[in-house]
Amino acid sequence: MLTRAAPLALLLVACAPREPSLAERADAAQARGAAFLVASQGEDGAWRSTTYGFLRGGWALTAACTKALVFAPADPAAAAAAERGLAFLAGAVGDDGEVDGERLGLAYPVYTASLAVIAFAAVERLEPGRFAAPRAAWQRLLERHQLGPELGWEEDDAAFGGWSYAATPPWKGAPSPFEADLSSTLFALGALRLAGVPADDARIRRALRFVERCQNLPLAGEAPDAARDDGGFFLSPSVALQDKAGGVRVTSLRLRAASYGTASADGLRALLRCGVARDDPRVVAAERWLAGRWDPARVPAAGDDARPGELEAAWTYWSWSSAHALVEAGRFTLDDGRDWGRELSLELLARQRPDGAWSNPHTLLKEDDPLVATPMALAALALARVAHAEVR
């Protein structure tokens, strides 16, 4: 029998605010993150670091933030900020129609050029030809950095076909701490493919040779390595110090290192960018490695020799690249059935700052700078939201 208080209790329950869904919370977080980027933009359309002096030139962070806003949910303020960023990047083209990375003092020319090309190409898909000239100029700069015969590299070189962190096009034999790495190569591949370069283009075919040398599977004519052949990836087959999980050994013409999360996510994406089929054994092995070890809170690794802080410093990159890799592979649940989109969404929401930005306390990879971390976190959250929706 209902008491007199029951109708009032029912009314209070009916009027109680509804708990927002995870999708609604993710949308609100994305809006706050985009608003942080808009508020951080300079009057000239550039984004400049207040944390690192070498990122105050504007080019690298502007490319990253502009690309993030181009792909952000429709919002007038974000769209206007993206337009200003695109105009700043277009202003890099000199009177000769080229982008001169040395004149501009680009800190990370491959990353910057790749992100600029992706941003321009994304707009061009909706407005064909609008940014054709600056997109092509940045693309030519990117192509000049590939380690190929134009720079003296030969097919038997472990670094052949890749891209690197080098500030200038890396000639073979020139003194440099860098040769080629999987992360730079993935960015370049993504830019070239989005710009319309086909998978059978010579530049992509060269890159595939490099990508295959970064995977822990035997190459043609190479003996199996029971301690390494797990299908995952490492960062560089030629520069041991760049591999974060340790366990480096020499096999044939290349270094082999322990597989770890960011490289394995990048490697899976790079194979797919190169046009390798989803059912190819290399793709299947990479997907199995990733789906079997994925963790929302930490970067997994097969080895135990990682230098302190190296993997932790890449958490935002890990969330971004692993989300891309799993979505592109069509994997919305893990091997154990977990809904990784939900788990990653919750992790990203928990790590967002009150001002809408993300940052990583580990400084090694500059993710402590919110202008480095926030564009990646926004993309990771958008992809996690898509994956969670697929599971539901």
C-alpha positions in Angstrom: 0.0 0.0 0.0 1.4 3.4 -1.0 1.9 5.9 1.8 1.3 9.6 1.4 5.0 10.2 0.9 5.1 7.8 -2.0 3.8 10.3 -4.7 6.4 12.9 -3.6 9.1 10.3 -3.7 8.1 9.2 -7.2 8.0 12.9 -8.3 11.5 13.5 -7.0 12.8 10.4 -8.8 11.2 11.6 -12.0 12.7 15.0 -11.7 16.2 13.7 -10.8 18.9 14.7 -13.4 19.7 11.8 -15.7 23.3 10.6 -15.6 24.9 11.4 -18.9 25.9 8.5 -21.1 29.5 7.7 -21.9 29.0 9.0 -25.4 27.6 12.3 -24.1 30.5 12.6 -21.7 33.0 11.9 -24.5 31.3 14.6 -26.7 31.5 17.1 -23.9 35.2 16.3 -23.3 35.9 16.7 -27.0 34.2 20.1 -27.0 36.3 21.2 -23.9 39.5 19.9 -25.6 38.8 21.8 -28.8 38.0 24.9 -26.9 41.4 24.7 -25.2 43.1 24.5 -28.5 41.0 27.5 -29.8 41.9 29.6 -26.8 45.6 28.7 -27.2 46.0 29.9 -30.8 48.0 33.0 -31.5 46.8 36.0 -33.4 48.7 35.0 -36.5 47.0 31.6 -36.6 49.9 29.6 -35.1 50.2 27.5 -32.0 53.4 27.9 -30.0 54.7 26.1 -27.1 55.2 27.8 -23.7 57.0 24.7 -22.5 59.7 24.0 -25.1 61.7 26.7 -26.8 62.4 24.6 -30.0 58.6 24.3 -30.5 58.0 28.1 -30.4 58.5 28.5 -34.1 54.9 27.5 -34.6 55.1 25.1 -37.5 55.0 21.7 -35.8 52.3 22.5 -33.2 50.2 24.4 -35.7 50.2 21.4 -38.1 49.1 19.2 -35.2 46.4 21.5 -33.7 45.1 22.5 -37.1 44.7 18.8 -38.2 42.9 18.1 -34.9 40.4 20.9 -35.4 39.8 20.0 -39.1 38.7 16.6 -37.9 36.9 17.9 -34.8 33.0 17.9 -34.5 31.5 20.8 -36.3 31.8 24.0 -34.2 32.0 27.6 -35.5 34.9 28.6 -33.2 36.9 25.4 -34.0 36.3 25.8 -37.7 37.5 29.4 -37.6 40.6 28.4 -35.7 41.3 25.7 -38.2 41.0 28.2 -41.1 43.5 30.4 -39.4 45.9 27.5 -38.9 45.5 26.4 -42.5 46.4 29.9 -43.7 49.5 30.0 -41.4 50.7 26.7 -42.9 50.0 27.9 -46.4 52.2 30.9 -45.7 55.2 28.6 -45.5 55.3 28.3 -49.2 58.1 30.6 -50.6 58.2 32.6 -53.8 59.6 29.5 -55.6 56.5 27.5 -54.7 58.4 25.3 -52.2 58.5 24.8 -48.5 62.1 25.3 -47.3 62.4 23.4 -44.1 65.9 24.7 -43.3 64.9 28.3 -43.8 61.9 27.9 -41.6 63.9 26.0 -38.9 61.5 23.1 -38.8 62.2 21.0 -35.7 60.4 17.9 -36.9 60.0 18.4 -40.7 58.5 14.9 -41.4 55.9 15.1 -38.7 55.1 18.7 -39.6 54.9 18.1 -43.3 52.8 15.0 -42.8 50.3 16.7 -40.5 50.0 19.7 -42.8 49.4 17.5 -45.9 46.7 15.5 -44.0 45.0 18.7 -42.9 45.0 20.2 -46.4 44.0 17.0 -48.0 41.1 16.5 -45.7 39.7 20.0 -46.6 40.3 19.3 -50.3 38.1 16.3 -50.1 35.2 18.6 -49.4 36.5 21.5 -51.5 38.5 20.1 -54.3 41.6 22.1 -55.3 41.2 24.7 -52.6 44.6 24.0 -51.0 46.2 22.1 -53.8 49.3 24.3 -54.1 50.3 24.4 -50.4 49.4 20.8 -50.0 51.6 19.8 -52.9 54.5 22.0 -51.6 54.4 20.4 -48.2 54.1 17.0 -49.8 57.3 17.6 -51.9 59.2 18.5 -48.7 58.0 15.2 -47.2 59.0 13.2 -50.2 62.5 14.7 -50.1 63.0 13.2 -46.7 62.5 9.6 -47.7 65.6 7.5 -47.4 65.9 6.4 -51.1 68.4 6.4 -53.9 68.1 10.2 -54.2 69.9 10.4 -50.9 72.3 7.6 -51.6 70.5 4.8 -49.8 70.4 1.3 -51.3 67.7 -1.4 -51.0 69.9 -3.6 -48.8 70.3 -0.8 -46.2 68.1 -1.5 -43.2 66.8 2.1 -43.2 66.0 2.2 -46.9 62.5 3.4 -47.7 61.8 5.0 -44.3 61.5 8.5 -42.9 63.3 9.9 -39.8 63.4 12.6 -37.2 66.3 14.3 -39.0 66.0 18.0 -39.5 67.3 17.9 -43.0 67.1 15.2 -45.7 69.4 12.4 -44.3 72.0 11.6 -46.8 73.6 8.2 -46.3 76.9 8.4 -44.5 76.2 11.9 -43.2 76.7 12.3 -39.4 73.2 12.0 -37.8 71.8 10.3 -34.6 68.8 9.3 -36.7 68.3 7.1 -39.8 64.7 5.9 -40.2 62.0 5.0 -37.7 58.5 3.5 -37.9 56.7 6.5 -36.3 58.0 9.0 -38.8 57.3 6.5 -41.6 53.7 6.0 -40.5 53.0 9.7 -40.5 54.5 10.1 -44.0 52.5 7.1 -45.3 49.3 8.4 -43.9 49.9 11.8 -45.6 50.8 10.4 -49.0 47.9 8.0 -49.1 45.4 10.7 -48.0 46.8 13.0 -50.7 46.0 10.3 -53.3 49.3 8.5 -53.7 48.3 4.9 -54.7 49.6 1.8 -52.8 51.6 0.6 -55.9 53.5 3.9 -56.1 57.3 3.4 -55.9 57.5 5.6 -52.7 55.0 3.4 -50.9 56.7 0.2 -52.1 60.0 1.4 -50.7 58.3 2.3 -47.4 56.8 -1.2 -47.2 60.3 -2.7 -47.3 61.3 -0.6 -44.3 58.0 -1.4 -42.4 58.6 -5.1 -42.9 62.1 -4.7 -41.4 60.5 -3.3 -38.2 58.3 -6.4 -37.6 59.3 -9.3 -35.4 58.8 -11.9 -38.1 61.5 -13.4 -40.4 62.1 -11.7 -43.7 62.6 -13.8 -46.9 65.7 -15.8 -46.5 66.0 -15.0 -42.8 66.1 -17.7 -40.2 63.3 -17.7 -37.6 64.1 -16.2 -34.2 62.0 -18.0 -31.5 62.8 -15.3 -29.0 61.5 -12.5 -31.2 59.0 -13.8 -33.8 55.8 -12.6 -32.0 54.4 -10.5 -34.9 54.8 -7.2 -33.0 57.0 -4.2 -34.1 59.9 -2.2 -32.9 60.8 1.4 -33.9 64.0 1.1 -35.9 66.0 -1.7 -37.5 69.2 0.3 -37.7 69.4 2.6 -34.6 69.3 0.6 -31.3 68.9 3.6 -29.0 65.5 4.4 -30.6 63.9 1.1 -29.5 62.1 1.7 -26.2 61.5 -1.9 -25.0 65.2 -3.0 -25.2 66.3 -6.5 -25.9 68.2 -5.5 -29.1 70.0 -8.2 -31.1 71.4 -8.3 -34.6 69.8 -10.6 -37.2 71.0 -10.6 -40.8 71.0 -7.0 -42.1 68.9 -5.5 -39.3 68.6 -5.0 -35.6 65.8 -6.8 -33.9 64.4 -5.5 -30.6 61.5 -6.5 -28.3 58.1 -5.6 -29.6 56.1 -2.9 -27.8 52.8 -1.2 -28.0 53.3 2.1 -29.8 55.5 0.6 -32.5 53.1 -2.4 -32.9 50.1 -0.1 -33.4 52.1 2.0 -35.8 53.3 -1.1 -37.7 49.8 -2.5 -38.1 48.6 0.8 -39.5 51.6 1.2 -41.7 51.1 -2.3 -43.3 47.5 -1.3 -44.0 48.6 2.1 -45.4 50.9 0.2 -47.8 47.9 -1.7 -49.2 48.7 -5.0 -47.4 45.6 -7.1 -47.2 43.8 -7.6 -43.9 44.2 -11.4 -44.2 47.9 -11.2 -44.9 49.9 -13.2 -42.3 51.9 -10.1 -41.3 48.7 -8.1 -40.7 47.1 -11.0 -38.8 50.1 -11.4 -36.6 50.3 -7.7 -35.8 46.6 -7.5 -35.0 46.9 -10.6 -32.8 49.8 -9.0 -30.9 47.9 -5.8 -30.3 44.6 -7.3 -29.4 46.1 -9.7 -27.0 48.2 -7.2 -25.0 46.2 -4.0 -25.2 45.9 -2.0 -22.0 44.2 1.4 -21.6 46.5 2.6 -18.9 50.0 1.5 -20.0 52.0 0.8 -23.1 52.5 -3.0 -23.3 55.9 -4.5 -24.2 57.2 -8.0 -24.8 60.6 -7.2 -23.3 61.6 -6.1 -19.8 64.7 -4.1 -20.7 62.9 -0.7 -21.4 64.7 2.3 -20.0 62.8 3.9 -17.1 60.1 6.2 -18.2 60.4 5.5 -21.9 57.1 3.6 -22.3 55.2 5.8 -19.8 56.2 8.9 -21.7 54.4 7.6 -24.8 51.0 7.0 -23.2 49.1 9.6 -25.2 50.7 8.5 -28.4 49.8 4.9 -27.5 46.1 5.8 -26.9 46.0 7.6 -30.2 47.8 5.1 -32.4 46.3 1.9 -30.9 42.8 3.3 -31.3 43.5 4.0 -34.9 45.0 0.6 -35.4 42.2 -1.3 -33.9 39.5 0.6 -35.7 41.3 0.3 -39.0 41.6 -3.4 -38.4 37.9 -3.7 -37.6 38.6 -4.9 -34.1 36.1 -3.4 -31.7 36.5 -6.0 -29.0 39.8 -7.6 -27.7 40.7 -11.3 -27.7 39.1 -11.6 -24.2 35.9 -9.9 -25.4 36.6 -6.5 -23.7 35.1 -3.4 -25.1 38.3 -1.4 -25.5 36.5 1.7 -26.7 34.7 2.0 -23.4 37.9 1.4 -21.4 39.9 3.9 -23.4 37.1 6.5 -23.2 37.0 6.2 -19.4 40.8 6.4 -19.2 40.9 9.5 -21.4 38.1 11.2 -19.5 39.8 10.5 -16.2 43.0 12.1 -17.4 41.5 15.3 -18.9 42.5 18.4 -17.1 39.9 20.9 -15.8 40.9 23.4 -18.6 40.0 20.8 -21.3 43.6 19.8 -22.1 45.6 16.6 -21.7 49.2 16.3 -20.7 51.5 13.5 -19.5 53.7 14.0 -16.5 56.6 12.1 -18.2 58.6 14.6 -20.2 60.8 12.4 -22.5 58.5 12.6 -25.6 57.2 16.1 -24.8 53.7 14.9 -24.0 53.8 17.1 -20.9 53.2 20.0 -23.3 49.4 20.1 -23.6 49.7 21.3 -27.2 51.5 18.0 -28.0 49.2 15.7 -26.1 45.7 17.3 -26.6 45.5 16.8 -30.4 46.3 13.1 -30.0 43.9 12.7 -27.1 41.1 14.3 -29.0 41.5 11.8 -31.9 41.9 8.9 -29.5 38.7 9.8 -27.7 36.8 10.2 -31.0 37.9 6.7 -32.2 37.2 5.1 -28.8 33.7 6.6 -29.0 33.2 5.0 -32.4 34.5 1.6 -31.3 32.2 1.6 -28.2 29.2 2.4 -30.3 30.0 -0.5 -32.6 30.0 -2.9 -29.6 26.7 -1.5 -28.3 
